[in-house]
Each structure stands twice: as structure tokens, then as C-alpha cells.
């Protein structure tokens, strides 16, 4: 009986060793599988974080580039504005040219299409305009009166009823020229 008992114990030990070996093998496989899953998750997380970092870097670079372009555009606009302001100041301070003023008065009055009209000139040109009228009787017969106008120079004319006006001032001429001149100024400067 002892031999049977020993045989049963040996069989149980063998089966137990087999079960332990199988359990260790299964356990090791589970540990290996868990390690692989962890490494896969870590790699995925690394890739995700790297992609996010690259996106953030691209966004920051794009914003920096945009700010740089905005600063450059603002600086260019400031330079052009200074040039325009200087041109306005030069026009406002320039002494009256009799011949030029006479041409502007004649153009404005002709544009009215009436026999008589009123002219408006800058305060610096009032004296010159009155002298032109004294010197030219034909022109004087077309002008009812000469009035001051707050402008850089040039002439504004209106019919005797004040219904129709022709703006031949430097202010208006400059505003009409600026859309054509600004691209050329920018092209020359930048």
C-alpha cells in the first residue's frame, strides 16, 4: 500500500509540478503581455506628446511670423503716412504760384458751366486771388466774391446759388492721387 501511496504522491507531485510550471509559464506570458501593452501605451503617448509639441511649436512659429509681418506692415504704413503728412505740410506751406492758381481758378469756374461763381481759396492765397482778379477783368467778371477756405491750397468754386461746386483744392487732388501713388511709393521704398 505504501507503494500505491508513494505512486499517488509522485503522480500528484508530478501533476503539481506541471501545474506550477504551467502557471509560471502563463504568469510569465501575462507579465510579458502587460509589459508589451505598457510599452505600446508609452510609445503611443510619446508619439501623441511629440505630435502635440510639434503642433504647438508650429503654432508659436506661425504666430511669431504673423506678428513679424504685422510689425513690418505697420512700420511701412507709418513711413508712408509720414511721407503723406510731409507732402500735405509742404503743400500747405508752399508759397502761392500765381500762374498755377490762375489755372486752377479757370478750371474750376469752367467746370461750373455758369457765367458767375464764387471762389474759395486758402487764407495764404486770398491776396494772390484778389490780385489775379484785379489784373484780369474778364476773370473778375465771372467771380462774385472770393472767400477763405480751410485747405492746403488750390481753389473751390461754386455757382452763385451755392448748389453746384467744383473742388480743385490740393486736399482733394491729393486724395484722388493717393490711391494711384501709394503702390508706386511702396514699390520704390520697399
C-alpha positions, 0 to 999 in steps of 0.5 A: 500500500505504501507503494500505491501511496508513494505512486499517488504522491509522485503522480500528484507531485508530478501533476503539481509540478506541471501545474506550477510550471504551467502557471509560471509559464502563463504568469510569465506570458501575462507579465510579458503581455502587460509589459508589451501593452505598457510599452505600446501605451508609452510609445503611443503617448510619446508619439501623441506628446511629440505630435502635440509639441510639434503642433504647438511649436508650429503654432508659436512659429506661425504666430511669431511670423504673423506678428513679424509681418504685422510689425513690418506692415505697420512700420511701412504704413507709418513711413508712408503716412509720414511721407503723406503728412510731409507732402500735405505740410509742404503743400500747405506751406508752399508759397502761392504760384500765381500762374498755377492758381490762375489755372486752377481758378479757370478750371474750376469756374469752367467746370461750373458751366455758369457765367458767375461763381464764387471762389474759395481759396486758402487764407495764404492765397486770398491776396494772390486771388484778389490780385489775379482778379484785379489784373484780369477783368474778364476773370473778375467778371465771372467771380462774385466774391472770393472767400477763405477756405480751410485747405492746403491750397488750390481753389473751390468754386461754386455757382452763385446759388451755392448748389453746384461746386467744383473742388480743385483744392490740393486736399482733394487732388491729393486724395484722388492721387493717393490711391494711384501713388501709394503702390508706386511709393511702396514699390520704390521704398520697399 
